[in-house]
C-alpha cells in the first residue's frame, strides 16, 4: 500500500476521520491515498474493533499451525539425540516410530529441529580460489588454427552394435579430418584415435570442444586426462560456453549431414559402417562444394600442419625457484608430509608450486593455474575457478 513516508497509523486515522465526516466519498478518498476500497474498509472495521490500537500493523505469523511438532515429541527427540549423539534424522525417526508408534515427526521435521538446535553440521564449503576468465572464442584464420571435435550421438549398426562416432574437423577449411567409430568414449580408445589423427595431419594450434567427457570435466581447469595431454603437446584447449552449442555450430551442421546421409541407414556391421563413413568423408572433402568456401571443396583449402606429433612427451619443466611435485594415481601430491588433492587430469606428471605469499603457493600445470595451496589447510587445494567471458 503506497502510503507517504509518515506514520502509517496517523495516515490511517486521518482516513477514518474523513470517512466519518462524509464530506468526500470513499472512492475519492481511496484515489487520493492510492489504496483500494477494500483496504479502506479493512482499516475502518479494525478501528471500530480496537480504536487506535486497531490501526497498528499486525503480525503475519499464523495463529495456528496444524502440523507443528508438539512439545511432547520434541522432548522425546532430544532424549534420543542425547542418547545417540551421532544419529541422523532417519535413524531417529525410525527409533521414535518403533518405540512410540505412529504419530512421530517426519524425517524432514526432525532434520529441521536438529538444525535449529545446532546439533548437526551443514556441508563444509570449500574456500574459493582465484577466478580466471577464459579467453573468448576466436575465429580460425588459417588451416589448423582451430580443430573442432565432438562425439556425435551414438547409434546402432544393423547387427545391434552400439557405435560412438568421434568426429574431428578443421574449422577454417571445413575439412573433415576423421570420422572414427568407437565402441565407447573411454580415455584410452579416444586417445589412440587422436594419436592416429595427429600422426597423419600434424598438430593444430587450438582444439575446440564442449565441456562434456572425455574432453572436459568438472575438476580444476576443466581439463580431463585427454585434454591435459593436448596441453602437454602444446595445443590450446578452447571450451565453448555451457549451453551454447552455437559456438560450435559448424560442427553441429557437419553432424546433421552425417546423420542424414550415413547414420540413418547404417551398414550391418561395425566394419562395414566404418568403411561407409570413410567413403562419405572423402566425398564430403573432395567433391561436395561448401557455401562458406564460395562453393569450393574443403580439400582444396586444407593443408596438413607442420607441427608433428613428438615420439614422447616429457614432464613439465618449471621456472627456477619453483617447487615440483609428482601427481600420484589418485590425483594427490605429497606436501610437507601430507597428501593434497590437485586433480586427476594431471596424473603422471609434475605440477609446479610458486610461492606468492607467506605459506601460500600457487599450483600450475604447465602454463595453467590449477589453484592455491595454503599450508595451514588440509585436504584439497583451493581450486581456480575458470569462467567464460560474457
BELTA-V56850 format. One record per backbone hydrogen bond with DSSP energy under -0.5 kcal/mol. NH is the residue of the N-H (numbers start at 1). CO is the residue of the C=O. Records with the same first field share a line. If there is no record, write none. Layout:
NH=CO / CO
This chain:
2=34
3=1
6=4
11=7
12=8
13=9
14=10
15=11
16=12
17=13
18=14
19=15
20=16
21=17
22=18
23=18
24=18
29=25
30=26
31=27
32=28
33=29
34=30
35=30
40=36
41=37
42=38
43=39
44=40
45=41
46=42
47=43
48=44
49=45
50=46
51=47
53=50
54=50 / 51
55=52
56=53
66=64
68=65
74=70
75=71
76=72
77=73
78=74
79=75
80=76
81=77
82=78
83=79
84=80
87=84
92=88
93=89
94=90
95=91
96=92
97=93
98=94
99=95
100=96
101=97
104=101
110=106
111=107
112=108
113=109
114=110
115=111
116=112
117=113
118=115
119=114
120=114
125=123
129=383
132=385
134=132 / 387
145=142
147=206
148=169
149=208
150=167
152=150 / 165
155=163
157=161
158=267
159=268
160=157
163=155
164=182
165=163
166=164 / 180
167=150 / 165
168=178
169=148
170=175
171=146 / 169
174=170
177=168 / 175
178=168
180=166
182=164 / 180
190=186
191=187
192=188
193=189
194=190
195=191
196=192
197=193
198=194
199=195
200=196
201=197
202=198
203=307
205=144
206=145
207=236
208=147
209=238
215=212
216=212
217=222
221=384
222=219
223=220
224=215
228=224
229=225
230=226
231=227
232=228
233=229
234=231
235=230
236=205
238=207 / 236
239=237
240=209
244=241
247=244
248=245
249=246
251=248
252=248
253=249
254=250
255=251
256=252
257=253
258=254
259=255
260=256
261=257
262=258
263=258
264=259
265=262
266=263
273=269
274=270
275=271
276=272
277=273
278=274
279=275
280=276
281=277
282=278
283=279
284=280
285=281
286=282
287=283
288=283
290=296
293=290
294=291
295=290
296=290 / 293
299=285
300=297
301=297 / 298
302=298
305=201
308=306
322=319
323=353
325=351
327=349
328=326 / 332
331=328
333=340
335=333 / 338
338=335
340=333 / 338
342=331
343=331
346=343
347=344
348=327
349=346
351=325
352=364
353=323
354=352 / 362
355=353
356=360
357=360
360=357
361=373
362=354
363=371
364=352
365=368
366=364
368=365
370=363
371=363
372=382
373=361
374=372
375=359 / 373
377=374
381=341
382=372
383=381
384=370
385=130
386=384
387=132 / 385
